[in-house]
Amino acid sequence: MDLRYETIKERLSQLTKAEIQRIVDNIDQVCLDEFNYDAQNNSFCPLAMGMGLNAIQAPTDTLIKQEIAKRFFPVNALKGVKGTFYTTNRKADLLNLCQSLLNT
């Protein structure tokens, strides 16, 4: 079992199908690294994108973390979690998981 997969699946499973679809529809604006918000690229982590936080005015990483924390704890759930999922093929891994959740 890949604990990274299980952790991300558990998180994304808490989103509505509309929120998951928002991630898929905006995959090119999803920040696929360890940040919740990438100011340089104006991109958002999957949870932030799903929650529609890309629409807020003047986002910062701190603000995005605060908004995510209202629904999810801890905010950085993957920190230190071992596994291969969502490491080298983040975009494909994320899309495949979202499609799987949309089809359930």
N, C-alpha and C positions, 0 to 999 in steps of 0.2 A: 504494500500500500504506500502511495506517495502522499506524505503529510501535507505538502504544499498544495496538491490537487484538492485534498479533502478540506483544507482551510479555505481556499478560494471558493470552492463549490458551496461550502456552508455559508460564506458571506454573500455570494451572488444569489443564493437560494432565498435570501431574505428580501431581495428586491422584487418588485412586481414585474410581470412580463413586459409591461410598457417601459419600465426602467431598464430592463435587460436589452430590449430592442433599441433603446436610445444609445447604449454602448455600441451595439453592432452598427447602427446607422452612422455613428460618429467615430468609428474606429481610427480614422486618420488624425483625430484630435485627442486620442487617448494617450496619456503619458505612460509609457511602458517601462519606466525605471522605478526607482524606489521612492520617488517624490509623489506627493498628493497633487501638486500643481507645479508645472514648469513654466516660470514667468517668461523665459527666453522664447519658448515656443508656444506660449499661451495654450498649453495642453493640460488635461486633467486626468487623474487616476481613474480607473474603471468605476469605482464607487461614486466618486464625485460626478463623473459624466452621467452615470445612471440616475443619480439624484437630481440632475439638472443644475448642478452648481456652476456649470459653464456660463449660465445666464446672469450670475450675480455681478454687481458692479465692483470694480477694483479688487479682484481676488488676490489673495496672498496664500502662501503655503499654510501659515498659521490659521487664517480664516477658514480655509478648506478643511483643515484638521478639526477645528472646532465644530463645523457643521457636520462632518462625518461622525464625530464623537457623540452627537445627539442621538444617533441610531446604532452605532457600532462601537464596541469596546473589546480589546484595545484598538486604537486607530491603525497602527502598523502591525497587523496580525501575522505577517509573514516573516518578521524580523527573527532570524535564528532558526526558522523552520527548515528542516532538511528535506530534500527531494529534488527531482529534476523538472517537475512541472513548472511552467512559467519562469524559466531561467534563460535558456538560449533561444527558444522559439515562442517568445511571449505573445506576439500578435496572433499567431496560429493557435496557440494553446487557449488564449482568451476567447477567440472567435468560436472555436470548437466547443468549449464549455458553454458559452452563451447559447449557441444553437441547440445544444443538448438540453439545456434548461428550458428553452422556448418550445421544444418539442415534447415536453413532458406534460 
